[in-house]
Amino acid sequence: MSAYEEFMQSRKSLSKKMAEDENVTRLACSFIRETLKYRYSYNFSWLGRPIIQLPQDMVAMQEIIWEVKPDLIIETGIAHGGGLVFYASILELLGGNRKALGIDIDIREHNRTMITRHPMAGRIDMIQGSSVDERVVEQVYEYAKTKHAVMAILDSNHTHTHVLAELKMYSPLVTKGSYLVVFDTSIEDMPPGSFPDRPWDKGNNPKTAVREFLKTNDRFEIDKSIQDRLIITAARDGYLKCVKD
């Protein structure tokens, strides 16, 4: 066994033990809960654009992209465009004709302007409209028809109904070995009423949608190894690996 193989084996073993440590997982949940009121995830940018994600999840995302090497990354929910820029920058390193496609019901003009002027703009395309509008979904399928390796990231409206619809609509596009990532499943792990100004809450969120989706779809499995290593993540049980064609 090489030194690198020993390192990776040790990492895997320790990550599993860490994830089984109830004190550690309790501290991780506490961290997310206590920093929520300060909008901790709003503190970070990627190449100049606010990303609104936990840094731990972004490290995991670049690992996944580098491993999968997708031709297309679909992201629902654009906001300031930091996610799109992030994904595009990794695709730029991979080379080829790879694209990041963002979908948002309201792409605000100042955000669109900054994204289209960004150095990574050549890797980015955007569609304005609801991610569950059939006309929008048709555009995405048309866009994806020449792509061989497709990854999807769901990060728009976080209600159970909306995310479940997204899962059903976009999961067929995700290719074997790639990932369907559902962000903000952590809402289910927060105390009831943690989001008083939002339509989602405990019992009505991306994690409940994932659970419902997996009852009838055997193409995807939760990749627990990712959350085991991250511990602090907004996508616990949301890293879904496609295991079947």
C-alpha positions as CSV (number, residue, x, y, z in Angstrom):
1,M,0.0,0.0,0.0
2,S,1.4,3.4,-1.0
3,A,1.7,6.3,1.4
4,Y,-1.2,8.0,-0.3
5,E,-3.4,4.9,0.0
6,E,-2.6,4.7,3.6
7,F,-3.5,8.4,4.1
8,M,-6.8,7.9,2.3
9,Q,-7.7,4.8,4.3
10,S,-6.9,6.5,7.5
11,R,-9.0,9.5,6.5
12,K,-12.0,7.3,5.7
13,S,-11.7,5.4,9.0
14,L,-11.4,8.5,11.1
15,S,-14.2,10.3,9.3
16,K,-16.5,7.4,10.0
17,K,-15.6,7.4,13.7
18,M,-16.1,11.1,13.9
19,A,-19.5,10.9,12.3
20,E,-20.4,8.2,14.9
21,D,-19.3,10.5,17.8
22,E,-22.6,11.9,19.1
23,N,-20.9,14.8,20.8
24,V,-19.3,15.9,17.6
25,T,-22.5,15.7,15.6
26,R,-24.4,17.5,18.3
27,L,-21.8,20.3,18.3
28,A,-22.1,20.5,14.5
29,C,-25.9,20.9,14.7
30,S,-25.5,23.5,17.4
31,F,-23.0,25.5,15.3
32,I,-25.4,25.6,12.4
33,R,-28.3,26.5,14.7
34,E,-26.5,29.2,16.7
35,T,-25.0,30.9,13.6
36,L,-28.2,30.9,11.7
37,K,-29.3,34.2,13.3
38,Y,-26.1,35.9,12.1
39,R,-26.5,34.6,8.5
40,Y,-23.1,32.9,8.8
41,S,-23.4,31.4,5.2
42,Y,-23.7,35.0,3.8
43,N,-20.1,35.8,4.8
44,F,-18.3,34.2,1.9
45,S,-17.7,35.0,-1.8
46,W,-16.1,33.2,-4.7
47,L,-14.1,35.2,-7.2
48,G,-15.9,38.3,-6.2
49,R,-19.5,37.1,-6.0
50,P,-21.4,36.3,-2.8
51,I,-21.9,32.5,-2.6
52,I,-24.3,32.0,0.4
53,Q,-23.1,28.6,1.2
54,L,-21.1,27.0,4.0
55,P,-17.4,26.7,3.1
56,Q,-17.4,23.0,4.0
57,D,-20.0,22.3,1.4
58,M,-18.1,24.2,-1.2
59,V,-15.0,22.2,-0.6
60,A,-17.1,19.0,-1.0
61,M,-18.6,20.4,-4.2
62,Q,-15.3,21.0,-5.9
63,E,-14.2,17.5,-4.9
64,I,-17.3,16.0,-6.5
65,I,-16.9,18.1,-9.7
66,W,-13.3,17.2,-10.1
67,E,-14.2,13.5,-9.7
68,V,-17.3,13.4,-11.9
69,K,-16.0,15.9,-14.5
70,P,-19.5,16.8,-15.7
71,D,-20.2,18.4,-19.1
72,L,-23.1,20.3,-17.5
73,I,-23.9,21.5,-14.0
74,I,-27.5,22.6,-13.5
75,E,-28.2,24.9,-10.5
76,T,-31.7,26.0,-9.5
77,G,-31.5,29.2,-7.5
78,I,-29.0,31.8,-8.7
79,A,-29.2,34.7,-6.2
80,H,-25.9,36.7,-6.5
81,G,-24.4,34.1,-8.8
82,G,-21.5,33.0,-6.6
83,G,-22.5,29.4,-6.9
84,L,-22.6,29.6,-10.7
85,V,-19.2,31.3,-10.8
86,F,-17.8,28.7,-8.4
87,Y,-19.0,25.8,-10.5
88,A,-17.9,27.5,-13.7
89,S,-14.4,28.1,-12.4
90,I,-13.9,24.4,-11.6
91,L,-15.3,23.5,-15.1
92,E,-12.8,26.0,-16.6
93,L,-9.9,24.1,-14.9
94,L,-11.3,20.8,-16.4
95,G,-11.5,22.4,-19.9
96,G,-13.6,21.3,-22.8
97,N,-17.0,22.6,-23.6
98,R,-18.4,22.4,-20.1
99,K,-21.2,24.7,-18.9
100,A,-22.9,25.8,-15.7
101,L,-26.6,26.5,-16.3
102,G,-28.5,28.6,-13.7
103,I,-32.2,28.8,-13.3
104,D,-34.0,31.4,-11.2
105,I,-37.6,32.8,-11.0
106,D,-36.2,36.3,-10.7
107,I,-32.7,37.1,-11.9
108,R,-32.2,40.6,-10.7
109,E,-30.7,42.9,-13.2
110,H,-27.7,44.0,-11.1
111,N,-26.9,40.3,-10.5
112,R,-27.3,39.4,-14.2
113,T,-25.0,42.3,-15.1
114,M,-22.2,41.2,-12.7
115,I,-22.5,37.6,-13.8
116,T,-22.3,38.3,-17.5
117,R,-19.3,40.6,-16.9
118,H,-17.4,38.1,-14.9
119,P,-14.3,36.4,-16.3
120,M,-16.2,33.0,-15.9
121,A,-19.2,34.3,-17.9
122,G,-18.2,32.2,-20.9
123,R,-18.9,29.0,-18.9
124,I,-22.3,30.3,-17.7
125,D,-25.8,30.4,-19.1
126,M,-29.0,31.4,-17.3
127,I,-32.7,30.8,-17.7
128,Q,-35.3,33.1,-15.9
129,G,-38.4,31.4,-14.7
130,S,-39.6,28.9,-12.1
131,S,-37.5,25.8,-12.0
132,V,-40.7,23.7,-11.9
133,D,-42.4,25.5,-14.8
134,E,-42.7,22.9,-17.6
135,R,-41.6,25.4,-20.2
136,V,-38.4,26.1,-18.3
137,V,-37.8,22.3,-17.7
138,E,-38.2,21.8,-21.5
139,Q,-35.5,24.4,-22.1
140,V,-33.2,22.6,-19.7
141,Y,-33.8,19.2,-21.3
142,E,-33.1,20.7,-24.7
143,Y,-29.9,22.4,-23.4
144,A,-28.7,19.1,-21.8
145,K,-29.5,16.7,-24.7
146,T,-25.9,16.8,-26.1
147,K,-24.2,16.5,-22.7
148,H,-22.8,13.1,-21.5
149,A,-22.2,13.8,-17.8
150,V,-24.8,15.9,-16.0
151,M,-24.9,17.1,-12.4
152,A,-27.8,18.9,-10.7
153,I,-27.9,21.2,-7.7
154,L,-31.2,22.2,-6.1
155,D,-31.1,25.4,-4.1
156,S,-34.2,27.5,-4.8
157,N,-37.5,27.4,-3.0
158,H,-37.0,25.1,0.0
159,T,-40.5,23.9,0.6
160,H,-41.3,20.2,0.5
161,T,-43.6,20.5,-2.5
162,H,-41.2,22.6,-4.6
163,V,-38.1,20.5,-3.9
164,L,-40.0,17.2,-4.5
165,A,-41.1,18.6,-7.9
166,E,-37.6,19.6,-8.7
167,L,-36.3,16.1,-7.7
168,K,-38.8,14.4,-10.0
169,M,-38.1,16.8,-12.9
170,Y,-34.3,17.1,-12.9
171,S,-33.3,13.6,-11.6
172,P,-33.7,11.9,-15.0
173,L,-31.0,14.3,-16.4
174,V,-28.4,13.2,-13.8
175,T,-26.1,10.6,-15.2
176,K,-24.8,7.5,-13.5
177,G,-21.8,8.2,-11.2
178,S,-22.8,11.9,-11.0
179,Y,-24.7,13.7,-8.2
180,L,-28.0,15.3,-7.4
181,V,-27.2,17.7,-4.6
182,V,-30.0,19.1,-2.4
183,F,-29.0,22.0,-0.3
184,D,-30.6,23.2,3.0
185,T,-31.8,19.8,4.2
186,S,-30.5,21.2,7.5
187,I,-33.8,23.0,7.9
188,E,-35.2,19.8,9.2
189,D,-32.6,19.7,12.0
190,M,-33.5,23.2,13.2
191,P,-36.1,24.0,15.9
192,P,-39.6,24.7,14.7
193,G,-40.1,28.3,13.8
194,S,-36.5,29.0,12.9
195,F,-37.6,30.6,9.6
196,P,-40.5,32.8,10.5
197,D,-40.3,34.9,7.3
198,R,-40.1,31.8,5.0
199,P,-42.7,29.3,3.8
200,W,-40.5,26.3,4.9
201,D,-39.9,24.9,8.3
202,K,-39.3,21.7,10.2
203,G,-41.5,19.0,8.5
204,N,-41.7,21.0,5.3
205,N,-38.3,21.3,3.7
206,P,-35.7,19.8,1.3
207,K,-34.9,16.8,3.6
208,T,-38.5,15.8,3.9
209,A,-38.7,16.0,0.1
210,V,-35.6,13.8,-0.3
211,R,-37.0,11.2,2.0
212,E,-40.2,11.1,-0.1
213,F,-38.3,11.0,-3.4
214,L,-36.1,8.1,-2.4
215,K,-39.1,6.0,-1.5
216,T,-39.9,5.5,-5.2
217,N,-36.6,6.2,-6.9
218,D,-33.8,3.6,-6.7
219,R,-31.4,5.4,-9.1
220,F,-30.0,7.5,-6.2
221,E,-28.4,6.8,-2.8
222,I,-27.4,9.2,-0.1
223,D,-23.6,9.4,-0.1
224,K,-23.0,9.4,3.7
225,S,-19.3,9.5,3.2
226,I,-19.5,13.2,2.3
227,Q,-21.4,14.4,5.3
228,D,-19.3,12.1,7.5
229,R,-16.2,14.1,6.5
230,L,-17.8,17.5,6.5
231,I,-19.7,17.2,9.8
232,I,-20.8,20.8,9.4
233,T,-23.0,20.9,6.3
234,A,-26.2,22.4,5.1
235,A,-26.9,19.3,2.9
236,R,-27.0,16.4,5.4
237,D,-28.6,13.5,3.5
238,G,-28.7,15.8,0.5
239,Y,-25.7,14.5,-1.4
240,L,-27.4,12.0,-3.7
241,K,-25.2,9.8,-5.9
242,C,-26.7,8.4,-9.1
243,V,-26.0,4.6,-9.0
244,K,-28.1,3.4,-12.0
245,D,-28.5,4.5,-15.6
